[in-house]
């Protein structure tokens, strides 16, 4: 859809200004990092998340004598809300990088206070502190964008389907026959729509060879089905926006972090409550399936259970194993093969 910036990764160090943007549905909070005063109010601007707002942003940069070629913009992964500004930046050939919210939060240590303006300054500061390691981003392909929209649409209909099934299971003896019949009719219609969406998604996948290859590889993992395969491909932009399994595990709040300090604090290893909750929920279903049908993971589950490990921690570890497997087979380019010992 758009032409990537040539050799952008090697030009990051040439950038003179680090800009952070906190994105919401309606507005963008923009902050320019200043080494001498990282909360300089003059370096903050709030604009609407529209083309008109983006034009004001360019004028603001111009008034501050910031050439678009001299800046690197960092933004958090926020799904569809970041779409318009990314399109605008690519048209203007502004270098930008999409960052994991959890990675930014952890990189800055203990912080106090939170609002959109403060978050924008924190993102700008993180952009400066990690400028040596920033990887430029680019818009995902049109196929990935369509898959993302179809996935969101499918989830809405699945939610409706669950509601219909719940109504039928909870009906009482006074429920009229016609009311039950209508609910059954709506349930069948919803199932038909979901099937149509899945068919359209499969057609899109088959039309893109690189996505189809990765999709087939992911399906070779026990427990990973259509939902998790597509969710992971969309979230990772076909495994181009995350460098390794742990980064993606942080994004979906699966990666465990140690909570200890010196000799006085010995907290339990735990995961963050932030992240893509829907992707994490999808992985929960995959973990349950893997614990049932993959003998290696099943043995792992039973061993940890005998050791007295909490069920939630065991399942979270299995989710992490599945993410590691996904990234491993994509990097290797060959399907997942269970060891003969566990076959």
Helices and strands as residue ranges (DSSP letters): G 8-14, E 17-23, E 27-32, G 41-43, E 44-48, H 51-63, G 68-70, E 71-76, G 79-82, H 83-92, E 95-99, H 101-107, H 116-129, H 142-169, H 177-207, H 209-219, H 226-235, H 245-251, E 257-261, E 265-270, H 277-293, H 295-306, H 311-332, G 340-342
